Every structure is written in C-alpha cells, then in structure tokens.
Amino acid sequence: MESPCILVCSIDMKTGYCFGCGRTRAEIGAWTTYTDGERREIMASLPARLETVERKPRRETRRQRMARESGSA
C-alpha cells in the first residue's frame, strides 16, 4: 500500500497537517481504510499542504535528540 509517510510524525498545530507527510490526524488514522482512489486524491493535495506548514517541528526529533546526547557525552 502506497503511503506518503516519511517517519516525521508531528502535527503542525497551526494547519493541522503532519510536518512530514502533510496528512491530517484523521487521514493518518484512516489511511488503511481508504480506497486506492481516495489515497491518490489525498496524495495529490499533499504538496500544496506542505507549503503551508511551518518547516520545523515544535518537538525534538529522534535524530536531534541522538545528536544532542552524543555531543554531551
């Protein structure tokens, strides 16, 4: 099953879209129940959505945490 997920799972509180893929919480939760056509329709809208989100997640990502922890050791 095709998915736009890039494992950057954090929601922009301003737009309601995921910073990584651009989907809403509801779309992420229901992704496996959508038909191929519904998924394609949502995926077509994602590039425009991603243009509206802030570029930096508000929480620390795993990669950032690991870099911070290795730098302080």
mmCIF file of the N, C-alpha and C atoms, coordinates in Angstrom:
data_MODEL
# 
_entry.id   MODEL 
# 
loop_
_atom_site.group_PDB 
_atom_site.id 
_atom_site.type_symbol 
_atom_site.label_atom_id 
_atom_site.label_alt_id 
_atom_site.label_comp_id 
_atom_site.label_asym_id 
_atom_site.label_entity_id 
_atom_site.label_seq_id 
_atom_site.pdbx_PDB_ins_code 
_atom_site.Cartn_x 
_atom_site.Cartn_y 
_atom_site.Cartn_z 
_atom_site.occupancy 
_atom_site.B_iso_or_equiv 
_atom_site.pdbx_formal_charge 
_atom_site.auth_seq_id 
_atom_site.auth_comp_id 
_atom_site.auth_asym_id 
_atom_site.auth_atom_id 
_atom_site.pdbx_PDB_model_num 
ATOM 1   N N  . MET A 1 1  ? 0.850  -1.176 0.000  1.00 0.00 ? 1  MET A N  1 
ATOM 2   C CA . MET A 1 1  ? 0.000  0.000  0.000  1.00 0.00 ? 1  MET A CA 1 
ATOM 3   C C  . MET A 1 1  ? 0.897  1.241  0.000  1.00 0.00 ? 1  MET A C  1 
ATOM 4   N N  . GLU A 1 2  ? 0.642  2.127  -0.904 1.00 0.00 ? 2  GLU A N  1 
ATOM 5   C CA . GLU A 1 2  ? 1.412  3.360  -1.004 1.00 0.00 ? 2  GLU A CA 1 
ATOM 6   C C  . GLU A 1 2  ? 1.068  4.298  0.151  1.00 0.00 ? 2  GLU A C  1 
ATOM 7   N N  . SER A 1 3  ? 2.092  4.915  0.720  1.00 0.00 ? 3  SER A N  1 
ATOM 8   C CA . SER A 1 3  ? 1.903  5.857  1.818  1.00 0.00 ? 3  SER A CA 1 
ATOM 9   C C  . SER A 1 3  ? 2.909  6.991  1.681  1.00 0.00 ? 3  SER A C  1 
ATOM 10  N N  . PRO A 1 4  ? 2.503  8.216  2.009  1.00 0.00 ? 4  PRO A N  1 
ATOM 11  C CA . PRO A 1 4  ? 3.424  9.347  1.943  1.00 0.00 ? 4  PRO A CA 1 
ATOM 12  C C  . PRO A 1 4  ? 4.264  9.506  3.214  1.00 0.00 ? 4  PRO A C  1 
ATOM 13  N N  . CYS A 1 5  ? 4.104  8.620  4.180  1.00 0.00 ? 5  CYS A N  1 
ATOM 14  C CA . CYS A 1 5  ? 4.783  8.751  5.461  1.00 0.00 ? 5  CYS A CA 1 
ATOM 15  C C  . CYS A 1 5  ? 6.299  8.715  5.287  1.00 0.00 ? 5  CYS A C  1 
ATOM 16  N N  . ILE A 1 6  ? 6.991  9.681  5.939  1.00 0.00 ? 6  ILE A N  1 
ATOM 17  C CA . ILE A 1 6  ? 8.454  9.702  5.920  1.00 0.00 ? 6  ILE A CA 1 
ATOM 18  C C  . ILE A 1 6  ? 8.997  9.618  7.350  1.00 0.00 ? 6  ILE A C  1 
ATOM 19  N N  . LEU A 1 7  ? 8.151  9.165  8.285  1.00 0.00 ? 7  LEU A N  1 
ATOM 20  C CA . LEU A 1 7  ? 8.519  8.962  9.682  1.00 0.00 ? 7  LEU A CA 1 
ATOM 21  C C  . LEU A 1 7  ? 8.927  10.246 10.401 1.00 0.00 ? 7  LEU A C  1 
ATOM 22  N N  . VAL A 1 8  ? 8.348  11.355 9.982  1.00 0.00 ? 8  VAL A N  1 
ATOM 23  C CA . VAL A 1 8  ? 8.469  12.623 10.701 1.00 0.00 ? 8  VAL A CA 1 
ATOM 24  C C  . VAL A 1 8  ? 7.057  12.925 11.178 1.00 0.00 ? 8  VAL A C  1 
ATOM 25  N N  . CYS A 1 9  ? 6.666  12.264 12.229 1.00 0.00 ? 9  CYS A N  1 
ATOM 26  C CA . CYS A 1 9  ? 5.274  12.292 12.667 1.00 0.00 ? 9  CYS A CA 1 
ATOM 27  C C  . CYS A 1 9  ? 5.058  13.333 13.754 1.00 0.00 ? 9  CYS A C  1 
ATOM 28  N N  . SER A 1 10 ? 4.743  14.531 13.322 1.00 0.00 ? 10 SER A N  1 
ATOM 29  C CA . SER A 1 10 ? 4.467  15.634 14.233 1.00 0.00 ? 10 SER A CA 1 
ATOM 30  C C  . SER A 1 10 ? 3.497  16.569 13.523 1.00 0.00 ? 10 SER A C  1 
ATOM 31  N N  . ILE A 1 11 ? 2.448  16.952 14.224 1.00 0.00 ? 11 ILE A N  1 
ATOM 32  C CA . ILE A 1 11 ? 1.386  17.758 13.621 1.00 0.00 ? 11 ILE A CA 1 
ATOM 33  C C  . ILE A 1 11 ? 1.638  19.244 13.849 1.00 0.00 ? 11 ILE A C  1 
ATOM 34  N N  . ASP A 1 12 ? 1.543  20.024 12.783 1.00 0.00 ? 12 ASP A N  1 
ATOM 35  C CA . ASP A 1 12 ? 1.621  21.485 12.860 1.00 0.00 ? 12 ASP A CA 1 
ATOM 36  C C  . ASP A 1 12 ? 0.312  21.971 13.473 1.00 0.00 ? 12 ASP A C  1 
ATOM 37  N N  . MET A 1 13 ? 0.395  22.567 14.646 1.00 0.00 ? 13 MET A N  1 
ATOM 38  C CA . MET A 1 13 ? -0.813 22.989 15.351 1.00 0.00 ? 13 MET A CA 1 
ATOM 39  C C  . MET A 1 13 ? -1.553 24.103 14.614 1.00 0.00 ? 13 MET A C  1 
ATOM 40  N N  . LYS A 1 14 ? -0.865 24.844 13.788 1.00 0.00 ? 14 LYS A N  1 
ATOM 41  C CA . LYS A 1 14 ? -1.491 25.939 13.039 1.00 0.00 ? 14 LYS A CA 1 
ATOM 42  C C  . LYS A 1 14 ? -2.379 25.416 11.903 1.00 0.00 ? 14 LYS A C  1 
ATOM 43  N N  . THR A 1 15 ? -1.887 24.439 11.155 1.00 0.00 ? 15 THR A N  1 
ATOM 44  C CA . THR A 1 15 ? -2.631 23.945 9.991  1.00 0.00 ? 15 THR A CA 1 
ATOM 45  C C  . THR A 1 15 ? -3.337 22.617 10.234 1.00 0.00 ? 15 THR A C  1 
ATOM 46  N N  . GLY A 1 16 ? -2.836 21.837 11.195 1.00 0.00 ? 16 GLY A N  1 
ATOM 47  C CA . GLY A 1 16 ? -3.399 20.507 11.433 1.00 0.00 ? 16 GLY A CA 1 
ATOM 48  C C  . GLY A 1 16 ? -2.793 19.441 10.535 1.00 0.00 ? 16 GLY A C  1 
ATOM 49  N N  . TYR A 1 17 ? -1.764 19.797 9.776  1.00 0.00 ? 17 TYR A N  1 
ATOM 50  C CA . TYR A 1 17 ? -1.116 18.848 8.871  1.00 0.00 ? 17 TYR A CA 1 
ATOM 51  C C  . TYR A 1 17 ? 0.168  18.322 9.481  1.00 0.00 ? 17 TYR A C  1 
ATOM 52  N N  . CYS A 1 18 ? 0.511  17.087 9.159  1.00 0.00 ? 18 CYS A N  1 
ATOM 53  C CA . CYS A 1 18 ? 1.759  16.493 9.603  1.00 0.00 ? 18 CYS A CA 1 
ATOM 54  C C  . CYS A 1 18 ? 2.924  17.191 8.905  1.00 0.00 ? 18 CYS A C  1 
ATOM 55  N N  . PHE A 1 19 ? 3.985  17.497 9.671  1.00 0.00 ? 19 PHE A N  1 
ATOM 56  C CA . PHE A 1 19 ? 5.170  18.134 9.097  1.00 0.00 ? 19 PHE A CA 1 
ATOM 57  C C  . PHE A 1 19 ? 5.817  17.254 8.037  1.00 0.00 ? 19 PHE A C  1 
ATOM 58  N N  . GLY A 1 20 ? 5.764  15.944 8.218  1.00 0.00 ? 20 GLY A N  1 
ATOM 59  C CA . GLY A 1 20 ? 6.437  15.030 7.307  1.00 0.00 ? 20 GLY A CA 1 
ATOM 60  C C  . GLY A 1 20 ? 5.670  14.729 6.042  1.00 0.00 ? 20 GLY A C  1 
ATOM 61  N N  . CYS A 1 21 ? 4.392  14.382 6.180  1.00 0.00 ? 21 CYS A N  1 
ATOM 62  C CA . CYS A 1 21 ? 3.644  13.920 5.003  1.00 0.00 ? 21 CYS A CA 1 
ATOM 63  C C  . CYS A 1 21 ? 2.530  14.861 4.551  1.00 0.00 ? 21 CYS A C  1 
ATOM 64  N N  . GLY A 1 22 ? 2.062  15.731 5.431  1.00 0.00 ? 22 GLY A N  1 
ATOM 65  C CA . GLY A 1 22 ? 1.009  16.671 5.051  1.00 0.00 ? 22 GLY A CA 1 
ATOM 66  C C  . GLY A 1 22 ? -0.400 16.189 5.315  1.00 0.00 ? 22 GLY A C  1 
ATOM 67  N N  . ARG A 1 23 ? -0.543 14.963 5.834  1.00 0.00 ? 23 ARG A N  1 
ATOM 68  C CA . ARG A 1 23 ? -1.889 14.466 6.114  1.00 0.00 ? 23 ARG A CA 1 
ATOM 69  C C  . ARG A 1 23 ? -2.384 14.970 7.464  1.00 0.00 ? 23 ARG A C  1 
ATOM 70  N N  . THR A 1 24 ? -3.709 14.929 7.644  1.00 0.00 ? 24 THR A N  1 
ATOM 71  C CA . THR A 1 24 ? -4.307 15.264 8.932  1.00 0.00 ? 24 THR A CA 1 
ATOM 72  C C  . THR A 1 24 ? -4.258 14.032 9.831  1.00 0.00 ? 24 THR A C  1 
ATOM 73  N N  . ARG A 1 25 ? -4.505 14.228 11.124 1.00 0.00 ? 25 ARG A N  1 
ATOM 74  C CA . ARG A 1 25 ? -4.560 13.083 12.045 1.00 0.00 ? 25 ARG A CA 1 
ATOM 75  C C  . ARG A 1 25 ? -5.613 12.080 11.586 1.00 0.00 ? 25 ARG A C  1 
ATOM 76  N N  . ALA A 1 26 ? -6.767 12.580 11.175 1.00 0.00 ? 26 ALA A N  1 
ATOM 77  C CA . ALA A 1 26 ? -7.851 11.698 10.742 1.00 0.00 ? 26 ALA A CA 1 
ATOM 78  C C  . ALA A 1 26 ? -7.434 10.889 9.515  1.00 0.00 ? 26 ALA A C  1 
ATOM 79  N N  . GLU A 1 27 ? -6.764 11.526 8.569  1.00 0.00 ? 27 GLU A N  1 
ATOM 80  C CA . GLU A 1 27 ? -6.316 10.815 7.364  1.00 0.00 ? 27 GLU A CA 1 
ATOM 81  C C  . GLU A 1 27 ? -5.265 9.765  7.700  1.00 0.00 ? 27 GLU A C  1 
ATOM 82  N N  . ILE A 1 28 ? -4.358 10.109 8.603  1.00 0.00 ? 28 ILE A N  1 
ATOM 83  C CA . ILE A 1 28 ? -3.337 9.139  9.012  1.00 0.00 ? 28 ILE A CA 1 
ATOM 84  C C  . ILE A 1 28 ? -3.999 7.930  9.665  1.00 0.00 ? 28 ILE A C  1 
ATOM 85  N N  . GLY A 1 29 ? -4.930 8.181  10.561 1.00 0.00 ? 29 GLY A N  1 
ATOM 86  C CA . GLY A 1 29 ? -5.603 7.105  11.266 1.00 0.00 ? 29 GLY A CA 1 
ATOM 87  C C  . GLY A 1 29 ? -6.447 6.208  10.380 1.00 0.00 ? 29 GLY A C  1 
ATOM 88  N N  . ALA A 1 30 ? -7.025 6.782  9.340  1.00 0.00 ? 30 ALA A N  1 
ATOM 89  C CA . ALA A 1 30 ? -7.923 6.016  8.469  1.00 0.00 ? 30 ALA A CA 1 
ATOM 90  C C  . ALA A 1 30 ? -7.256 5.558  7.175  1.00 0.00 ? 30 ALA A C  1 
ATOM 91  N N  . TRP A 1 31 ? -5.952 5.779  7.034  1.00 0.00 ? 31 TRP A N  1 
ATOM 92  C CA . TRP A 1 31 ? -5.261 5.531  5.767  1.00 0.00 ? 31 TRP A CA 1 
ATOM 93  C C  . TRP A 1 31 ? -5.506 4.130  5.221  1.00 0.00 ? 31 TRP A C  1 
ATOM 94  N N  . THR A 1 32 ? -5.465 3.126  6.079  1.00 0.00 ? 32 THR A N  1 
ATOM 95  C CA . THR A 1 32 ? -5.621 1.745  5.603  1.00 0.00 ? 32 THR A CA 1 
ATOM 96  C C  . THR A 1 32 ? -7.053 1.429  5.181  1.00 0.00 ? 32 THR A C  1 
ATOM 97  N N  . THR A 1 33 ? -8.001 2.277  5.547  1.00 0.00 ? 33 THR A N  1 
ATOM 98  C CA . THR A 1 33 ? -9.394 2.022  5.166  1.00 0.00 ? 33 THR A CA 1 
ATOM 99  C C  . THR A 1 33 ? -9.783 2.708  3.859  1.00 0.00 ? 33 THR A C  1 
ATOM 100 N N  . TYR A 1 34 ? -8.940 3.623  3.371  1.00 0.00 ? 34 TYR A N  1 
ATOM 101 C CA . TYR A 1 34 ? -9.244 4.331  2.126  1.00 0.00 ? 34 TYR A CA 1 
ATOM 102 C C  . TYR A 1 34 ? -9.030 3.437  0.912  1.00 0.00 ? 34 TYR A C  1 
ATOM 103 N N  . THR A 1 35 ? -9.780 3.703  -0.127 1.00 0.00 ? 35 THR A N  1 
ATOM 104 C CA . THR A 1 35 ? -9.557 3.010  -1.399 1.00 0.00 ? 35 THR A CA 1 
ATOM 105 C C  . THR A 1 35 ? -8.305 3.589  -2.055 1.00 0.00 ? 35 THR A C  1 
ATOM 106 N N  . ASP A 1 36 ? -7.786 2.903  -3.062 1.00 0.00 ? 36 ASP A N  1 
ATOM 107 C CA . ASP A 1 36 ? -6.621 3.418  -3.787 1.00 0.00 ? 36 ASP A CA 1 
ATOM 108 C C  . ASP A 1 36 ? -6.916 4.796  -4.367 1.00 0.00 ? 36 ASP A C  1 
ATOM 109 N N  . GLY A 1 37 ? -8.114 4.992  -4.872 1.00 0.00 ? 37 GLY A N  1 
ATOM 110 C CA . GLY A 1 37 ? -8.505 6.276  -5.445 1.00 0.00 ? 37 GLY A CA 1 
ATOM 111 C C  . GLY A 1 37 ? -8.529 7.381  -4.405 1.00 0.00 ? 37 GLY A C  1 
ATOM 112 N N  . GLU A 1 38 ? -9.048 7.077  -3.233 1.00 0.00 ? 38 GLU A N  1 
ATOM 113 C CA . GLU A 1 38 ? -9.076 8.072  -2.160 1.00 0.00 ? 38 GLU A CA 1 
ATOM 114 C C  . GLU A 1 38 ? -7.662 8.437  -1.720 1.00 0.00 ? 38 GLU A C  1 
ATOM 115 N N  . ARG A 1 39 ? -6.797 7.436  -1.622 1.00 0.00 ? 39 ARG A N  1 
ATOM 116 C CA . ARG A 1 39 ? -5.407 7.710  -1.237 1.00 0.00 ? 39 ARG A CA 1 
ATOM 117 C C  . ARG A 1 39 ? -4.712 8.562  -2.299 1.00 0.00 ? 39 ARG A C  1 
ATOM 118 N N  . ARG A 1 40 ? -4.931 8.252  -3.576 1.00 0.00 ? 40 ARG A N  1 
ATOM 119 C CA . ARG A 1 40 ? -4.325 9.052  -4.648 1.00 0.00 ? 40 ARG A CA 1 
ATOM 120 C C  . ARG A 1 40 ? -4.810 10.497 -4.603 1.00 0.00 ? 40 ARG A C  1 
ATOM 121 N N  . GLU A 1 41 ? -6.089 10.682 -4.326 1.00 0.00 ? 41 GLU A N  1 
ATOM 122 C CA . GLU A 1 41 ? -6.666 12.032 -4.244 1.00 0.00 ? 41 GLU A CA 1 
ATOM 123 C C  . GLU A 1 41 ? -6.016 12.827 -3.102 1.00 0.00 ? 41 GLU A C  1 
ATOM 124 N N  . ILE A 1 42 ? -5.866 12.192 -1.958 1.00 0.00 ? 42 ILE A N  1 
ATOM 125 C CA . ILE A 1 42 ? -5.224 12.861 -0.823 1.00 0.00 ? 42 ILE A CA 1 
ATOM 126 C C  . ILE A 1 42 ? -3.769 13.159 -1.161 1.00 0.00 ? 42 ILE A C  1 
ATOM 127 N N  . MET A 1 43 ? -3.072 12.184 -1.730 1.00 0.00 ? 43 MET A N  1 
ATOM 128 C CA . MET A 1 43 ? -1.659 12.367 -2.049 1.00 0.00 ? 43 MET A CA 1 
ATOM 129 C C  . MET A 1 43 ? -1.444 13.497 -3.050 1.00 0.00 ? 43 MET A C  1 
ATOM 130 N N  . ALA A 1 44 ? -2.385 13.702 -3.940 1.00 0.00 ? 44 ALA A N  1 
ATOM 131 C CA . ALA A 1 44 ? -2.271 14.795 -4.911 1.00 0.00 ? 44 ALA A CA 1 
ATOM 132 C C  . ALA A 1 44 ? -2.338 16.158 -4.224 1.00 0.00 ? 44 ALA A C  1 
ATOM 133 N N  . SER A 1 45 ? -3.009 16.225 -3.079 1.00 0.00 ? 45 SER A N  1 
ATOM 134 C CA . SER A 1 45 ? -3.147 17.503 -2.374 1.00 0.00 ? 45 SER A CA 1 
ATOM 135 C C  . SER A 1 45 ? -1.986 17.784 -1.414 1.00 0.00 ? 45 SER A C  1 
ATOM 136 N N  . LEU A 1 46 ? -1.147 16.799 -1.150 1.00 0.00 ? 46 LEU A N  1 
ATOM 137 C CA . LEU A 1 46 ? -0.111 16.949 -0.127 1.00 0.00 ? 46 LEU A CA 1 
ATOM 138 C C  . LEU A 1 46 ? 0.955  18.000 -0.437 1.00 0.00 ? 46 LEU A C  1 
ATOM 139 N N  . PRO A 1 47 ? 1.469  18.105 -1.666 1.00 0.00 ? 47 PRO A N  1 
ATOM 140 C CA . PRO A 1 47 ? 2.490  19.135 -1.907 1.00 0.00 ? 47 PRO A CA 1 
ATOM 141 C C  . PRO A 1 47 ? 2.007  20.550 -1.559 1.00 0.00 ? 47 PRO A C  1 
ATOM 142 N N  . ALA A 1 48 ? 0.781  20.870 -1.904 1.00 0.00 ? 48 ALA A N  1 
ATOM 143 C CA . ALA A 1 48 ? 0.239  22.199 -1.583 1.00 0.00 ? 48 ALA A CA 1 
ATOM 144 C C  . ALA A 1 48 ? 0.079  22.368 -0.077 1.00 0.00 ? 48 ALA A C  1 
ATOM 145 N N  . ARG A 1 49 ? -0.337 21.317 0.603  1.00 0.00 ? 49 ARG A N  1 
ATOM 146 C CA . ARG A 1 49 ? -0.493 21.385 2.051  1.00 0.00 ? 49 ARG A CA 1 
ATOM 147 C C  . ARG A 1 49 ? 0.855  21.627 2.726  1.00 0.00 ? 49 ARG A C  1 
ATOM 148 N N  . LEU A 1 50 ? 1.872  20.904 2.271  1.00 0.00 ? 50 LEU A N  1 
ATOM 149 C CA . LEU A 1 50 ? 3.193  21.025 2.896  1.00 0.00 ? 50 LEU A CA 1 
ATOM 150 C C  . LEU A 1 50 ? 3.780  22.428 2.739  1.00 0.00 ? 50 LEU A C  1 
ATOM 151 N N  . GLU A 1 51 ? 3.338  23.148 1.734  1.00 0.00 ? 51 GLU A N  1 
ATOM 152 C CA . GLU A 1 51 ? 3.785  24.529 1.559  1.00 0.00 ? 51 GLU A CA 1 
ATOM 153 C C  . GLU A 1 51 ? 3.236  25.440 2.663  1.00 0.00 ? 51 GLU A C  1 
ATOM 154 N N  . THR A 1 52 ? 2.174  25.015 3.336  1.00 0.00 ? 52 THR A N  1 
ATOM 155 C CA . THR A 1 52 ? 1.529  25.858 4.337  1.00 0.00 ? 52 THR A CA 1 
ATOM 156 C C  . THR A 1 52 ? 1.991  25.584 5.758  1.00 0.00 ? 52 THR A C  1 
ATOM 157 N N  . VAL A 1 53 ? 2.708  24.476 5.985  1.00 0.00 ? 53 VAL A N  1 
ATOM 158 C CA . VAL A 1 53 ? 3.137  24.159 7.347  1.00 0.00 ? 53 VAL A CA 1 
ATOM 159 C C  . VAL A 1 53 ? 4.449  24.851 7.676  1.00 0.00 ? 53 VAL A C  1 
ATOM 160 N N  . GLU A 1 54 ? 4.664  25.070 8.966  1.00 0.00 ? 54 GLU A N  1 
ATOM 161 C CA . GLU A 1 54 ? 5.937  25.589 9.412  1.00 0.00 ? 54 GLU A CA 1 
ATOM 162 C C  . GLU A 1 54 ? 6.977  24.519 9.108  1.00 0.00 ? 54 GLU A C  1 
ATOM 163 N N  . ARG A 1 55 ? 8.171  24.917 8.836  1.00 0.00 ? 55 ARG A N  1 
ATOM 164 C CA . ARG A 1 55 ? 9.182  23.959 8.421  1.00 0.00 ? 55 ARG A CA 1 
ATOM 165 C C  . ARG A 1 55 ? 9.816  23.180 9.555  1.00 0.00 ? 55 ARG A C  1 
ATOM 166 N N  . LYS A 1 56 ? 9.759  23.663 10.782 1.00 0.00 ? 56 LYS A N  1 
ATOM 167 C CA . LYS A 1 56 ? 10.409 22.974 11.886 1.00 0.00 ? 56 LYS A CA 1 
ATOM 168 C C  . LYS A 1 56 ? 9.367  22.407 12.838 1.00 0.00 ? 56 LYS A C  1 
ATOM 169 N N  . PRO A 1 57 ? 9.465  21.126 13.163 1.00 0.00 ? 57 PRO A N  1 
ATOM 170 C CA . PRO A 1 57 ? 8.555  20.584 14.169 1.00 0.00 ? 57 PRO A CA 1 
ATOM 171 C C  . PRO A 1 57 ? 8.781  21.273 15.502 1.00 0.00 ? 57 PRO A C  1 
ATOM 172 N N  . ARG A 1 58 ? 7.739  21.361 16.303 1.00 0.00 ? 58 ARG A N  1 
ATOM 173 C CA . ARG A 1 58 ? 7.846  22.012 17.598 1.00 0.00 ? 58 ARG A CA 1 
ATOM 174 C C  . ARG A 1 58 ? 8.488  21.109 18.646 1.00 0.00 ? 58 ARG A C  1 
ATOM 175 N N  . ARG A 1 59 ? 8.585  19.823 18.352 1.00 0.00 ? 59 ARG A N  1 
ATOM 176 C CA . ARG A 1 59 ? 9.204  18.919 19.306 1.00 0.00 ? 59 ARG A CA 1 
ATOM 177 C C  . ARG A 1 59 ? 10.558 18.461 18.788 1.00 0.00 ? 59 ARG A C  1 
ATOM 178 N N  . GLU A 1 60 ? 11.361 17.990 19.678 1.00 0.00 ? 60 GLU A N  1 
ATOM 179 C CA . GLU A 1 60 ? 12.682 17.493 19.311 1.00 0.00 ? 60 GLU A CA 1 
ATOM 180 C C  . GLU A 1 60 ? 12.519 16.158 18.591 1.00 0.00 ? 60 GLU A C  1 
ATOM 181 N N  . THR A 1 61 ? 13.157 16.002 17.456 1.00 0.00 ? 61 THR A N  1 
ATOM 182 C CA . THR A 1 61 ? 13.085 14.747 16.726 1.00 0.00 ? 61 THR A CA 1 
ATOM 183 C C  . THR A 1 61 ? 14.085 13.755 17.309 1.00 0.00 ? 61 THR A C  1 
ATOM 184 N N  . ARG A 1 62 ? 13.922 12.509 16.992 1.00 0.00 ? 62 ARG A N  1 
ATOM 185 C CA . ARG A 1 62 ? 14.828 11.467 17.484 1.00 0.00 ? 62 ARG A CA 1 
ATOM 186 C C  . ARG A 1 62 ? 16.254 11.753 17.030 1.00 0.00 ? 62 ARG A C  1 
ATOM 187 N N  . ARG A 1 63 ? 16.407 12.152 15.786 1.00 0.00 ? 63 ARG A N  1 
ATOM 188 C CA . ARG A 1 63 ? 17.741 12.448 15.257 1.00 0.00 ? 63 ARG A CA 1 
ATOM 189 C C  . ARG A 1 63 ? 18.389 13.599 16.027 1.00 0.00 ? 63 ARG A C  1 
ATOM 190 N N  . GLN A 1 64 ? 17.624 14.635 16.316 1.00 0.00 ? 64 GLN A N  1 
ATOM 191 C CA . GLN A 1 64 ? 18.148 15.767 17.084 1.00 0.00 ? 64 GLN A CA 1 
ATOM 192 C C  . GLN A 1 64 ? 18.537 15.341 18.497 1.00 0.00 ? 64 GLN A C  1 
ATOM 193 N N  . ARG A 1 65 ? 17.686 14.526 19.121 1.00 0.00 ? 65 ARG A N  1 
ATOM 194 C CA . ARG A 1 65 ? 17.979 14.063 20.478 1.00 0.00 ? 65 ARG A CA 1 
ATOM 195 C C  . ARG A 1 65 ? 19.254 13.234 20.504 1.00 0.00 ? 65 ARG A C  1 
ATOM 196 N N  . MET A 1 66 ? 19.417 12.331 19.537 1.00 0.00 ? 66 MET A N  1 
ATOM 197 C CA . MET A 1 66 ? 20.602 11.483 19.498 1.00 0.00 ? 66 MET A CA 1 
ATOM 198 C C  . MET A 1 66 ? 21.856 12.325 19.283 1.00 0.00 ? 66 MET A C  1 
ATOM 199 N N  . ALA A 1 67 ? 21.775 13.334 18.430 1.00 0.00 ? 67 ALA A N  1 
ATOM 200 C CA . ALA A 1 67 ? 22.927 14.211 18.189 1.00 0.00 ? 67 ALA A CA 1 
ATOM 201 C C  . ALA A 1 67 ? 23.264 14.995 19.451 1.00 0.00 ? 67 ALA A C  1 
ATOM 202 N N  . ARG A 1 68 ? 22.237 15.483 20.126 1.00 0.00 ? 68 ARG A N  1 
ATOM 203 C CA . ARG A 1 68 ? 22.460 16.242 21.362 1.00 0.00 ? 68 ARG A CA 1 
ATOM 204 C C  . ARG A 1 68 ? 23.092 15.352 22.428 1.00 0.00 ? 68 ARG A C  1 
ATOM 205 N N  . GLU A 1 69 ? 22.569 14.131 22.580 1.00 0.00 ? 69 GLU A N  1 
ATOM 206 C CA . GLU A 1 69 ? 23.081 13.227 23.598 1.00 0.00 ? 69 GLU A CA 1 
ATOM 207 C C  . GLU A 1 69 ? 24.501 12.767 23.294 1.00 0.00 ? 69 GLU A C  1 
ATOM 208 N N  . SER A 1 70 ? 24.824 12.548 22.047 1.00 0.00 ? 70 SER A N  1 
ATOM 209 C CA . SER A 1 70 ? 26.191 12.116 21.709 1.00 0.00 ? 70 SER A CA 1 
ATOM 210 C C  . SER A 1 70 ? 27.181 13.263 21.851 1.00 0.00 ? 70 SER A C  1 
ATOM 211 N N  . GLY A 1 71 ? 26.720 14.489 21.689 1.00 0.00 ? 71 GLY A N  1 
ATOM 212 C CA . GLY A 1 71 ? 27.584 15.655 21.833 1.00 0.00 ? 71 GLY A CA 1 
ATOM 213 C C  . GLY A 1 71 ? 27.899 15.974 23.289 1.00 0.00 ? 71 GLY A C  1 
ATOM 214 N N  . SER A 1 72 ? 27.006 15.572 24.188 1.00 0.00 ? 72 SER A N  1 
ATOM 215 C CA . SER A 1 72 ? 27.220 15.895 25.599 1.00 0.00 ? 72 SER A CA 1 
ATOM 216 C C  . SER A 1 72 ? 27.928 14.780 26.350 1.00 0.00 ? 72 SER A C  1 
ATOM 217 N N  . ALA A 1 73 ? 28.172 13.650 25.702 1.00 0.00 ? 73 ALA A N  1 
ATOM 218 C CA . ALA A 1 73 ? 28.813 12.509 26.384 1.00 0.00 ? 73 ALA A CA 1 
ATOM 219 C C  . ALA A 1 73 ? 30.307 12.625 26.410 1.00 0.00 ? 73 ALA A C  1 
# 
